[in-house]
Amino acid sequence: RLEGEISAPSNSLVEVEGVLHPEAFLGAHVVDPTKKPPVNLTKTNVTKPGNNDSLKSVENLLMGAMGNKSASGLVGVSENSDHDFETMRTAASFNFVSSLVAFMAFVLCRHFCPAVYCKPELMPFETADTGPLFRLARGLFDWASSVHSMEEDEVLKHAGLDGLMFLEFMSLGRQLAVVWSVVIVGVLGPLHYFLHSSTTTDPAQFLSMTSYNGLILAHLPRSQQLLLTWGHVVAVWYLVVSSCWLIYLAQLRFLVHRFNWLKNIPPPRATTLLVENLPKECRSDDALRVYFARLFGPQSIVQAYVVRRTDRLRKLFTDVESTASRLHLEEVRQPGRECPCASEVDKGLLRSTLVDLKAEASKEQKKVEEAVQQMDLKVCSSAGFVTFTSRRMCMLALSPQYRADASQFTTTMPPDPEDVIYQDLAKDPEVRAGGVLTAGALLLLIFIIWAPMIATFLDKVEPFIASVQNPQARHLLQGVMRTGVLKMFMSCLPTLFMAIIHNFLTLKAGAWAQLKLQDWFFAFQLVFILLVTTIVGTVLNVLEKLLAHPGEVVYILADALPGFSNFYINYILLSCFLQVFDLLRTMNLAKYLFWRGRNADPAEARDLSEPEDQDSDGMGSRMAKVAIHLVVCTVFASCCPVILLVAWLYFALGRYTYGFLVIFAETKKPDMGGAFWVKSLRHLFLGVLIYILLMVGLLSRTSPDREPMICAFASILALGFGYVRFSSLSWEALPFEAVAEVDSLQHREVSGDYRQPECGRLREGRRESLGKKSDGTH
């Protein structure tokens, strides 16, 4: 909080206490008489009637929905106070005890239901001479030891490259927290404490005494002012340079794994192109093959396949597989559990139903294939797959522009054959465009109503917290309830986003939905978790002010963010507990026990209970959640050094808990080859940029000299150089010389086929029909 102007000579400074007041946001405080004062953002601009009247009406509507509260107040992000240390200590104790209880429950569940917590191929060998108590005691930390000692090649084998790089991102966060702590915690923290000790020595204000908030520089000698301001300038440069360097080294290590992953992609994925926007004359298998054979030679093409519109056939195919699955469960049911007569009648009915469905599906298949031969546009879509005989020919076919109209014959590398969403590829361009517009409108609606929804819940909870008489209990509720409510509502967002993505956007593969979810979820968290304190009024209000005065962004960040740093410490502490709770795999355990109660054997029950919820626990959602935690600790590193210690705990603990889950417990998902990793590193660069802007604003508010602010702002050049250097490392495709080298080696066994399942042979096997589900994409 900027408490006000201090009447003093030209070196007068303001008091920074980290509490956001409207006056502070309005930029009405003069830092230095020689400087140009911040623009008063509340000043009503003279605008012309018309569209601005409509915009004003929208703003008034949003203000009414928000109840004239700030966005931070709506979502429960609370300001720093004198009792924050006691609140944090109480919340940390509660989280520790809760984590201990969750961990012991995990050990017991893992002992009695091992199939839920270990893949069949990794099931530990149990010797006959070891009793159950010995195995239970050994199971306390053997999983952590296995995660720690597992080689990267083994992680790649069991979790894929995406799983490996997710764990590497956790390790990178832990490494950054340690490196930054050397200067920020080791130097700035004690310096803040020493300067605060001249005004207070109350142990209850430990968090405030170790932070930059609340320091009244005008009361300090000139030498201490210079030491503090230039110390923070050095810290800014240190954080920026070390971040860029460590990210660059991490990306170099990733490229080694990425190129090996690309080399090991089996055919047909390695030699196939996804071709979209096909002209009408090429929308059949034969026509598409003839076109590419004319360009690259008949000997270069293995097959061509145009995606069909098979709504009715797909429904029949699903009915066949579900009926076959039900029949299988009836046949393996143990006798004596139900009436034999009823069971026999049910099985006979299922067999006859299955025969009828197969006959009907076979007739529909013939109709579809006849329509493709006739190039019927009601069946033939504008997307297809072309498989080449070699990687070199495939790469050559990827780059050219095929026609003067560049929108035709757009080529990309295809997803995994088992992960393709053919019904989305079959959509017309007009349908795709309408879906994008609808998805955008729904996102805007969620963006508008999300904060008032949280506020409605908090309005019912906060009176109960205020009525608690016991101070310890009140501190516990204050430390856990607000962060818990925010996390609870945020955990619902991935489900909403995935519903929008799957129903309105065009996806080429299930894993690509996770990539889109990662972007949306991270952006939403960035606004409603980190930057929510900067929203005074409505989002439109803030955007209007920034468009009018872009330079004010540093003052907005400086006035808003530091005063809420203690809330984010509790937020990360709660996340540490939730990581331990994730080890329980509660939903998978419940489904496993349900199927075991229906007499399924352990392996079968595990298949039916997998995968975990791909909305909240998919790779996109997890990477977005981990990235926002790293961005939060980056932004508040200098303002509140203690947050780096809590962040280290979060990433160190997550490296083991998530390491166990993705390596040992969860089914292996379709691999995007590290695309989630690259997105998360870009999100980290954005976090470092916000950190620079925040520190520039703080130094501008608190320093009588311009030099510290200018020197801190110059670190953007280092960040830009680091980002350009990072972006120059091409990761998406193999170098052509590497492609030629792979082609010269012995070809690997073919894995999968780019053909719609319903257009192939009708499968009867129950386990085979669950293939898509076990991938975690459908």
C-alpha positions in Angstrom: 0.0 0.0 0.0 1.3 3.4 -0.9 0.3 5.3 2.3 0.7 8.7 0.8 3.1 11.4 -0.2 5.9 12.4 2.2 6.7 16.1 2.1 10.5 16.1 1.9 13.2 17.3 -0.4 13.8 15.9 -3.8 14.9 12.5 -2.4 11.6 11.9 -0.6 10.2 8.4 -0.8 6.9 6.7 -0.1 6.0 4.0 2.3 5.4 0.6 0.7 3.4 -1.8 2.9 1.9 -4.1 0.4 -1.8 -3.3 0.9 -3.8 -2.3 -2.1 -5.9 0.9 -1.7 -7.9 2.4 -4.4 -5.7 5.5 -4.2 -2.6 3.4 -4.8 -4.1 1.9 -7.9 -5.1 5.3 -9.2 -1.5 6.3 -9.3 -2.1 9.5 -7.4 1.2 9.6 -5.5 4.2 11.6 -6.4 7.4 9.7 -5.9 9.8 12.4 -6.8 9.0 16.1 -7.6 11.4 15.9 -10.5 9.5 12.9 -12.0 6.4 13.0 -14.0 3.6 11.8 -11.7 1.6 8.7 -12.8 -1.4 9.3 -14.8 -4.6 9.4 -12.9 -6.3 6.3 -14.3 -9.7 7.2 -12.9 -10.0 10.3 -14.9 -13.0 10.1 -17.2 -11.9 10.4 -20.8 -14.0 12.4 -23.2 -15.4 9.9 -25.6 -17.8 10.0 -28.5 -21.1 8.4 -28.2 -21.8 5.2 -30.0 -19.8 2.1 -29.4 -18.4 3.6 -26.2 -22.0 3.7 -24.8 -22.3 0.0 -25.4 -18.9 -0.6 -23.8 -20.0 1.4 -20.8 -23.2 -0.6 -20.5 -21.2 -3.8 -20.5 -18.9 -2.4 -17.8 -21.9 -1.4 -15.7 -23.3 -4.9 -16.1 -20.0 -6.5 -15.1 -19.8 -4.2 -12.0 -23.3 -5.2 -11.0 -22.4 -8.9 -11.3 -19.2 -8.3 -9.2 -21.2 -6.5 -6.5 -18.9 -3.5 -6.9 -16.0 -5.5 -5.3 -12.5 -5.9 -6.5 -11.7 -9.1 -8.4 -9.3 -10.2 -5.7 -12.0 -9.9 -3.1 -14.4 -11.9 -5.2 -12.1 -14.9 -5.5 -10.8 -14.8 -1.9 -7.3 -13.5 -2.4 -6.6 -11.8 0.9 -4.3 -8.9 1.7 -1.3 -9.2 4.0 -1.9 -8.6 7.6 0.0 -8.7 10.9 -1.3 -12.2 11.7 -0.2 -13.8 8.5 2.7 -15.6 10.1 0.5 -17.2 12.7 -2.0 -18.1 10.0 0.7 -19.6 7.8 2.1 -21.6 10.7 -1.3 -23.0 11.7 -2.1 -23.8 8.1 1.3 -25.5 7.6 0.7 -27.7 10.6 -2.7 -28.7 9.4 -1.4 -29.5 5.9 1.5 -31.5 7.4 -0.9 -33.6 9.6 -3.3 -34.0 6.7 -0.4 -35.1 4.4 0.7 -37.6 6.9 -2.7 -39.1 7.2 -3.1 -39.2 3.4 0.4 -40.8 3.1 -0.4 -43.6 5.6 -3.7 -44.2 3.8 -1.7 -44.5 0.5 0.6 -47.1 2.1 -2.3 -49.2 3.3 -4.2 -49.0 0.0 -1.1 -49.8 -2.0 -0.5 -52.9 0.3 -4.0 -54.3 0.0 -4.8 -53.1 -3.6 -1.5 -53.2 -5.4 -3.1 -53.5 -8.9 -4.3 -49.9 -8.5 -0.8 -48.5 -7.8 1.4 -50.5 -10.1 1.3 -51.4 -13.7 1.3 -55.2 -14.3 4.7 -55.1 -16.0 6.2 -53.3 -13.0 4.5 -55.4 -10.2 7.2 -55.9 -7.6 8.4 -59.4 -7.0 7.3 -60.8 -3.6 9.3 -63.6 -2.2 7.5 -66.4 -0.3 9.5 -65.8 3.0 8.5 -62.2 3.5 5.4 -61.7 5.6 2.8 -59.0 5.1 4.1 -56.8 7.9 7.5 -56.8 6.4 6.1 -55.9 3.0 4.0 -53.2 4.5 7.0 -51.6 6.3 9.1 -51.9 3.2 6.4 -50.1 1.2 6.7 -46.9 3.2 9.4 -45.4 1.0 10.5 -48.0 -1.5 8.4 -46.2 -4.1 10.3 -43.0 -3.6 13.6 -44.8 -3.8 12.6 -46.4 -7.0 11.6 -43.1 -8.5 14.8 -41.5 -7.4 17.0 -44.3 -8.8 15.2 -44.9 -12.1 17.2 -44.1 -15.2 15.8 -41.8 -17.9 15.6 -44.6 -20.5 13.4 -46.5 -18.1 11.2 -43.5 -17.5 10.9 -43.0 -21.3 9.8 -46.7 -21.6 7.1 -46.6 -19.0 5.9 -42.9 -19.2 6.9 -41.7 -22.6 8.7 -38.5 -23.4 5.9 -36.3 -22.1 6.0 -38.0 -18.8 9.8 -37.7 -18.6 9.7 -34.0 -19.4 6.9 -33.4 -16.9 9.2 -34.7 -14.2 12.1 -32.7 -15.7 10.0 -29.6 -15.4 9.5 -30.4 -11.7 13.3 -30.8 -11.4 13.8 -27.5 -13.2 11.5 -25.7 -10.8 13.4 -27.2 -7.8 16.7 -26.2 -9.4 15.6 -22.6 -10.1 14.3 -22.3 -6.5 17.7 -23.3 -5.1 19.7 -21.1 -7.5 17.5 -18.0 -6.8 17.6 -18.7 -3.1 21.4 -18.3 -3.0 21.1 -14.5 -3.6 17.5 -13.7 -2.8 16.9 -15.7 0.4 20.6 -15.7 1.5 21.1 -12.0 1.0 17.9 -10.0 0.4 16.0 -11.9 3.1 18.4 -11.0 5.9 18.8 -7.5 4.5 15.0 -6.9 4.7 14.9 -8.3 8.2 17.8 -6.1 9.4 16.1 -2.9 7.9 12.7 -3.9 9.4 14.2 -4.5 12.8 14.7 -0.7 13.3 10.9 -0.3 13.5 9.7 -3.7 14.9 11.0 -6.9 16.4 7.6 -8.7 16.8 8.2 -12.4 15.9 4.5 -12.6 14.7 5.5 -10.3 11.8 8.3 -12.5 10.5 6.9 -12.7 7.0 6.6 -8.9 6.8 10.1 -8.4 8.2 11.7 -10.6 5.6 9.9 -9.0 2.6 10.2 -5.9 0.7 6.8 -4.7 1.7 6.5 -2.2 4.5 9.9 -0.7 4.2 9.9 3.1 4.7 13.0 4.1 2.8 12.7 7.7 3.7 13.5 6.7 7.3 16.7 4.9 6.3 20.1 6.4 5.9 21.2 7.2 2.4 23.8 4.3 2.4 21.1 1.8 3.4 18.7 3.1 0.7 21.4 2.6 -1.9 22.3 -0.9 -0.6 18.6 -2.0 -0.7 17.7 -0.6 -4.1 20.9 -1.7 -5.9 20.7 -5.0 -4.1 17.3 -5.6 -5.7 18.7 -4.5 -9.1 21.4 -7.1 -8.8 18.8 -9.7 -7.8 16.7 -8.9 -10.8 19.6 -9.4 -13.2 20.7 -12.5 -11.3 17.2 -14.1 -11.6 16.8 -13.2 -15.3 20.2 -14.4 -16.4 20.1 -17.6 -14.3 16.6 -18.4 -15.6 17.6 -18.0 -19.2 20.7 -20.0 -18.8 19.1 -22.9 -17.0 16.1 -23.0 -19.4 18.5 -23.1 -22.3 20.5 -26.0 -20.8 17.3 -27.8 -20.1 16.1 -27.3 -23.7 19.4 -28.7 -25.0 18.9 -31.9 -22.9 15.3 -32.1 -24.2 16.5 -32.0 -27.8 18.6 -35.1 -27.3 15.5 -37.0 -26.0 13.3 -35.4 -28.7 15.4 -36.4 -31.6 15.8 -39.9 -30.3 12.0 -40.0 -29.9 11.5 -38.9 -33.4 13.9 -41.5 -34.7 12.1 -44.2 -32.8 8.6 -43.4 -34.1 7.5 -46.5 -35.9 5.8 -46.6 -39.2 3.2 -45.8 -40.4 3.3 -42.6 -38.2 6.9 -41.8 -39.2 6.1 -42.0 -42.9 2.6 -40.6 -43.1 1.2 -37.1 -43.7 -2.1 -35.7 -42.6 -3.5 -33.8 -45.6 -6.4 -31.4 -45.0 -8.5 -29.1 -47.2 -8.6 -31.5 -50.1 -10.3 -30.2 -53.3 -13.4 -32.1 -54.3 -11.7 -34.0 -57.2 -9.3 -35.6 -54.7 -11.8 -36.8 -52.1 -11.5 -40.6 -52.5 -8.8 -43.1 -51.7 -7.9 -43.7 -55.4 -8.0 -40.1 -56.4 -5.8 -39.0 -53.5 -3.3 -41.8 -54.2 -3.1 -40.9 -57.9 -2.5 -37.2 -57.2 0.5 -37.9 -54.9 1.8 -40.7 -57.1 1.9 -38.2 -60.0 4.0 -35.9 -57.9 6.4 -38.3 -56.1 6.1 -41.5 -58.2 3.9 -44.5 -57.8 6.7 -46.4 -56.0 6.8 -43.8 -53.2 3.2 -44.2 -52.1 2.1 -47.1 -49.8 -1.5 -46.0 -49.4 -3.9 -43.1 -49.3 -7.0 -42.9 -47.1 -9.8 -40.2 -47.1 -11.6 -39.8 -43.8 -15.2 -40.8 -44.0 -18.3 -39.4 -42.4 -19.6 -42.4 -40.6 -22.1 -41.2 -37.9 -24.5 -44.2 -38.2 -21.7 -46.7 -38.8 -19.8 -45.5 -35.8 -22.9 -45.8 -33.6 -23.4 -49.4 -34.8 -19.7 -50.2 -34.2 -19.9 -48.8 -30.6 -23.1 -50.9 -30.0 -21.3 -54.0 -31.2 -18.3 -53.5 -28.9 -20.4 -52.6 -25.9 -22.7 -55.7 -26.4 -19.6 -57.9 -26.9 -18.2 -56.5 -23.6 -21.4 -57.2 -21.7 -21.5 -60.7 -23.1 -18.0 -61.3 -22.0 -18.7 -60.1 -18.4 -21.7 -62.5 -18.3 -19.7 -65.4 -19.5 -16.9 -65.0 -16.9 -19.3 -64.3 -14.0 -18.8 -66.8 -11.2 -21.8 -69.3 -10.9 -24.0 -69.2 -7.8 -24.1 -65.4 -7.5 -27.3 -64.9 -9.5 -30.2 -67.0 -10.7 -28.9 -69.4 -13.4 -32.1 -69.2 -15.4 -32.0 -65.4 -15.6 -28.3 -65.4 -16.5 -28.9 -67.9 -19.3 -31.7 -65.9 -20.8 -29.6 -62.7 -20.7 -26.7 -64.3 -22.4 -28.9 -65.7 -25.2 -30.5 -62.4 -25.8 -27.1 -60.7 -25.9 -25.8 -63.3 -28.4 -28.7 -62.7 -30.8 -28.4 -59.0 -30.4 -24.7 -59.1 -31.2 -25.3 -61.1 -34.4 -28.0 -58.7 -35.6 -25.8 -55.7 -34.9 -22.9 -57.2 -36.8 -25.0 -57.9 -39.8 -26.4 -54.3 -39.8 -22.9 -52.8 -39.3 -21.5 -54.9 -42.2 -24.2 -53.6 -44.6 -23.5 -50.0 -43.5 -19.8 -50.6 -44.1 -20.5 -51.6 -47.7 -22.6 -48.5 -48.3 -19.9 -46.3 -47.0 -17.2 -47.8 -49.2 -19.5 -47.6 -52.3 -20.1 -43.9 -51.5 -16.3 -43.4 -51.3 -15.8 -45.0 -54.7 -18.4 -42.6 -56.2 -16.7 -39.7 -54.4 -19.9 -38.8 -52.6 -19.2 -35.6 -50.7 -21.8 -36.5 -48.1 -19.4 -39.3 -47.0 -16.0 -38.2 -48.2 -14.5 -35.4 -46.1 -11.7 -32.9 -46.9 -9.1 -34.7 -44.8 -7.0 -37.7 -45.5 -3.8 -39.6 -44.8 -1.0 -40.4 -47.3 1.6 -43.0 -46.3 5.0 -43.0 -48.1 7.6 -45.7 -48.4 10.3 -43.7 -46.6 10.8 -40.9 -44.1 12.7 -38.9 -46.7 9.9 -38.9 -49.2 7.5 -38.0 -46.3 9.6 -35.0 -45.3 9.9 -33.8 -48.9 6.1 -34.0 -49.3 5.6 -32.0 -46.0 7.2 -28.7 -47.2 6.0 -27.7 -50.7 3.0 -25.5 -51.6 1.0 -27.8 -53.8 -1.3 -25.2 -55.5 -1.6 -21.5 -56.1 -4.3 -21.5 -53.5 -2.2 -22.2 -50.5 -5.2 -23.2 -48.4 -5.5 -26.4 -50.4 -3.5 -29.5 -49.6 -2.2 -28.4 -46.2 0.1 -31.0 -44.8 1.2 -31.8 -41.2 2.7 -34.7 -39.3 -0.1 -36.9 -38.0 -0.8 -37.9 -34.4 -0.6 -41.4 -33.1 -2.9 -43.8 -35.1 -4.6 -44.9 -31.9 -5.3 -41.3 -30.9 -6.8 -39.8 -34.0 -10.3 -38.3 -33.7 -11.7 -39.1 -37.1 -15.1 -37.5 -36.6 -13.4 -34.1 -36.0 -11.3 -34.4 -39.1 -14.5 -35.1 -41.1 -16.0 -31.8 -40.2 -16.5 -29.2 -42.9 -14.6 -25.9 -42.6 -17.8 -24.0 -42.0 -18.6 -26.2 -39.1 -15.1 -25.7 -37.7 -15.4 -21.9 -37.9 -18.7 -21.9 -36.2 -17.3 -24.1 -33.4 -14.4 -21.7 -32.8 -16.8 -18.8 -32.5 -19.1 -20.7 -30.1 -16.1 -21.8 -28.0 -14.9 -18.2 -27.8 -18.3 -17.0 -26.6 -18.4 -19.7 -23.9 -14.9 -18.8 -22.7 -15.9 -15.2 -22.4 -19.0 -16.2 -20.4 -16.9 -18.3 -18.0 -14.5 -15.5 -17.7 -17.3 -13.1 -16.7 -19.2 -15.2 -14.2 -16.3 -17.1 -12.6 -15.3 -14.5 -9.9 -19.0 -13.8 -8.9 -19.5 -17.5 -8.4 -16.6 -17.8 -6.0 -17.8 -14.7 -4.2 -21.2 -16.2 -3.7 -19.7 -19.2 -2.0 -17.3 -17.1 0.1 -20.1 -14.8 1.3 -21.7 -17.9 2.9 -18.5 -19.2 4.4 -16.8 -16.0 5.8 -19.5 -15.2 8.4 -18.9 -18.7 9.9 -15.1 -18.0 10.0 -15.6 -14.7 11.7 -17.9 -16.3 14.3 -15.2 -18.7 15.5 -13.9 -17.6 18.9 -10.9 -19.8 19.2 -7.9 -17.9 17.7 -6.1 -21.0 16.6 -9.2 -22.4 14.9 -9.8 -19.0 13.2 -6.3 -18.8 11.9 -6.6 -22.4 10.6 -9.8 -21.6 8.7 -8.4 -18.4 7.3 -5.2 -20.1 6.1 -6.9 -23.1 4.6 -10.4 -22.0 3.6 -9.6 -19.2 1.2 -6.9 -21.0 -0.7 -9.0 -24.2 -0.5 -12.0 -22.5 -2.0 -10.0 -21.0 -4.8 -8.3 -24.4 -5.6 -11.7 -26.2 -5.4 -13.2 -23.8 -8.0 -10.1 -23.9 -10.2 -10.2 -27.7 -10.2 -13.6 -27.5 -11.9 -12.3 -25.4 -14.8 -10.5 -28.2 -16.7 -13.7 -30.2 -17.0 -15.5 -27.1 -18.4 -12.7 -26.4 -20.8 -12.5 -30.0 -22.0 -16.3 -30.0 -22.6 -15.9 -26.9 -24.8 -12.8 -28.3 -26.6 -14.4 -31.7 -27.4 -17.8 -30.3 -28.4 -16.9 -27.2 -30.4 -13.3 -27.3 -31.5 -11.8 -29.5 -34.2 -9.2 -31.8 -32.8 -6.9 -34.1 -34.8 -6.2 -36.2 -31.7 -7.2 -36.7 -28.1 -3.8 -35.6 -26.8 -4.1 -32.4 -28.8 -7.1 -31.5 -26.6 -4.6 -31.6 -23.7 -2.4 -29.1 -25.5 -5.3 -26.7 -26.0 -6.3 -27.2 -22.3 -2.8 -26.4 -21.2 -3.0 -23.0 -22.9 -6.5 -22.1 -21.7 -6.0 -23.3 -18.1 -2.7 -21.6 -17.7 -4.1 -18.3 -19.0 -7.1 -18.5 -16.8 -5.0 -19.2 -13.7 -2.6 -16.4 -14.6 -5.5 -13.9 -14.5 -7.6 -15.3 -11.7 -4.8 -16.5 -9.4 -1.8 -14.2 -10.0 -3.0 -11.0 -11.7 -6.5 -10.9 -10.1 -5.2 -8.3 -7.6 -4.6 -5.9 -10.4 -8.2 -5.9 -11.5 -9.9 -2.9 -9.8 -13.3 -2.5 -11.4 -13.8 -4.9 -14.3 -11.4 -6.5 -16.8 -12.6 -4.2 -19.5 -11.9 -1.3 -17.2 -8.3 -2.3 -16.7 -7.8 -3.0 -20.4 -9.2 0.4 -21.3 -6.7 2.1 -19.0 -3.7 0.0 -20.2 -4.6 0.8 -23.8 -4.7 4.5 -23.0 -1.5 4.4 -20.9 0.6 1.2 -21.5 3.4 2.4 -19.3 1.1 2.3 -16.3 1.4 -1.5 -16.2 4.5 -1.3 -14.0 2.7 0.9 -11.5 -0.4 -1.3 -11.5 1.7 -4.4 -10.8 3.7 -2.6 -8.1 0.7 -1.3 -6.3 -1.3 -4.5 -6.5 0.9 -7.6 -6.2 3.3 -7.2 -3.3 0.5 -6.7 -0.7 -0.9 -10.2 -1.3 2.3 -12.2 -1.2 1.5 -14.1 2.0 -1.7 -15.5 0.4 0.4 -17.3 -2.2 2.6 -18.9 0.4 -0.4 -20.6 1.9 -1.6 -21.4 -1.6 1.6 -23.3 -2.4 1.6 -25.0 1.0 -1.9 -26.3 0.3 -0.7 -27.6 -3.1 2.0 -29.6 -1.3 -0.7 -31.5 0.7 -2.8 -32.1 -2.5 0.2 -33.7 -4.1 0.4 -36.3 -1.4 -3.4 -36.7 -1.6 -3.0 -37.5 -5.3 -1.0 -40.6 -4.4 -4.3 -42.2 -3.2 -5.8 -42.3 -6.7 -9.2 -42.2 -5.0 -11.4 -42.4 -8.1 -9.4 -45.2 -9.6 -9.4 -47.0 -6.3 -13.2 -46.7 -6.0 -13.8 -48.0 -9.6 -11.4 -50.8 -9.0 -13.2 -51.9 -5.8 -16.5 -51.7 -7.7 -15.4 -54.0 -10.4 -13.8 -56.4 -7.9 -17.1 -56.5 -6.2 -18.6 -57.7 -9.5 -16.2 -60.6 -9.5 -13.7 -59.2 -12.0 -10.1 -60.4 -11.6 -7.5 -57.9 -10.5 -6.1 -57.3 -14.0 -9.5 -56.9 -15.5 -10.7 -54.6 -12.7 -7.6 -52.4 -13.2 -8.3 -52.2 -16.9 -11.8 -51.1 -16.2 -10.7 -48.5 -13.6 -8.2 -46.8 -15.8 -7.4 -44.1 -16.8 -7.5 -41.3 -14.2 -9.7 -38.3 -14.9 -8.1 -36.8 -18.0 -9.7 -33.4 -17.4 -8.0 -32.6 -14.1 -5.1 -35.1 -14.1 -4.2 -35.1 -17.8 -0.8 -33.9 -19.0 -2.1 -30.5 -20.1 -3.9 -29.7 -16.8 -1.0 -30.9 -14.7 1.6 -28.9 -16.7 -0.5 -25.8 -16.4 -0.9 -26.2 -12.7 2.8 -26.8 -12.1 3.7 -23.9 -14.4 1.5 -21.4 -12.6 3.1 -22.4 -9.3 6.6 -21.7 -10.8 5.4 -18.4 -12.2 3.9 -17.3 -8.9 7.2 -18.0 -7.0 9.1 -16.3 -9.8 7.0 -13.1 -9.6 7.2 -12.9 -5.8 10.8 -14.0 -5.4 12.2 -10.6 -4.5 9.1 -9.2 -2.8 8.8 -12.2 -0.4 11.9 -14.4 -0.4 10.3 -17.0 1.9 8.1 -18.1 -1.0 11.2 -19.7 -2.7 11.6 -22.1 0.3 8.0 -23.1 0.0 8.3 -23.5 -3.8 11.4 -25.7 -3.4 9.3 -28.0 -1.1 6.5 -28.1 -3.7 8.7 -29.1 -6.6 10.9 -31.5 -4.5 7.8 -33.3 -3.2 6.1 -33.2 -6.6 9.1 -34.8 -8.3 8.5 -38.0 -6.2 4.7 -38.1 -6.0 4.1 -37.4 -9.7 7.2 -39.5 -10.5 5.5 -42.5 -8.9 2.2 -41.8 -10.6 3.4 -41.4 -14.1 6.0 -44.1 -14.0 4.5 -46.8 -11.9 0.7 -46.3 -11.5 -0.9 -44.6 -14.5 -1.3 -46.1 -17.9 0.9 -44.8 -20.6 -0.8 -42.1 -22.7 -0.4 -41.1 -26.4 2.9 -39.2 -26.5 3.2 -35.7 -28.0 6.9 -35.8 -27.8 7.5 -33.0 -25.4 5.1 -30.4 -26.7 3.8 -29.8 -23.2 7.3 -29.1 -22.0 8.0 -26.4 -24.7 4.7 -24.6 -23.8 5.6 -24.6 -20.1 9.0 -23.1 -20.8 7.3 -20.3 -22.7 4.9 -19.8 -19.8 8.0 -19.5 -17.5 9.5 -16.8 -19.8 6.2 -14.9 -19.4 6.5 -15.2 -15.6 10.0 -13.7 -15.7 8.7 -10.8 -17.8 6.0 -10.1 -15.2 8.7 -10.2 -12.5 10.8 -7.6 -14.3 7.9 -5.3 -14.7 6.9 -5.7 -11.1 10.4 -4.9 -9.9 10.7 -1.9 -12.2 7.4 -0.5 -10.7 8.6 -1.1 -7.1 11.9 0.5 -7.7 10.2 3.4 -9.4 7.9 3.8 -6.4 10.5 3.6 -3.8 13.8 4.9 -5.2 14.6 8.6 -5.5 16.9 7.9 -8.4 16.1 6.8 -11.9 19.2 4.7 -12.3 18.0 1.6 -10.4 14.7 1.5 -12.3 16.5 1.9 -15.7 19.0 -0.8 -14.9 16.3 -3.2 -13.8 14.3 -2.5 -16.9 17.3 -3.2 -19.0 17.2 -6.8 -17.9 14.4 -7.2 -20.5 17.1 -7.2 -23.1 18.7 -10.2 -21.4 15.4 -11.9 -21.2 14.7 -11.2 -24.9 18.1 -12.5 -25.9 17.5 -15.6 -23.8 14.1 -16.2 -25.4 15.4 -15.8 -29.0 18.2 -18.2 -28.2 15.7 -20.7 -26.8 13.4 -20.3 -29.8 16.3 -20.8 -32.2 16.6 -24.5 -31.0 14.4 -26.2 -33.6 12.7 -29.2 -31.9 9.6 -30.1 -34.0 11.3 -32.1 -36.8 14.5 -34.1 -37.3 17.3 -32.5 -39.4 17.2 -34.0 -42.9 20.6 -35.7 -42.5 19.2 -37.5 -39.5 16.2 -38.6 -41.5 18.4 -40.0 -44.2 20.4 -41.8 -41.5 17.3 -43.4 -40.0 16.0 -44.5 -43.5 19.3 -46.4 -44.0 18.7 -48.5 -40.9 16.5 -51.5 -40.6 12.8 -50.6 -40.6 10.9 -51.1 -37.4 7.7 -53.1 -37.1 4.5 -51.4 -38.2 2.4 -50.0 -35.3 -1.2 -49.0 -36.0 -3.0 -48.0 -39.1 -4.5 -44.8 -40.3 -8.0 -46.1 -41.0 -11.2 -45.5 -39.0 -11.9 -48.5 -36.7 -15.5 -48.7 -37.8 -14.4 -49.1 -41.4 -12.2 -52.1 -40.6 -12.9 -55.6 -39.3 -15.5 -55.7 -36.4 -13.6 -56.6 -33.3 -15.1 -58.9 -30.6 -12.4 -58.8 -28.0 -13.4 -56.9 -24.9 -9.9 -55.8 -24.0 -9.2 -54.6 -27.5 -12.4 -52.5 -27.5 -11.0 -50.6 -24.4 -7.9 -49.5 -26.3 -9.0 -45.9 -26.7 -10.1 -45.7 -23.1 -6.8 -46.9 -21.7 -5.0 -44.2 -23.7 -6.9 -41.7 -21.7 -8.2 -39.7 -24.6 -11.8 -40.8 -25.0 
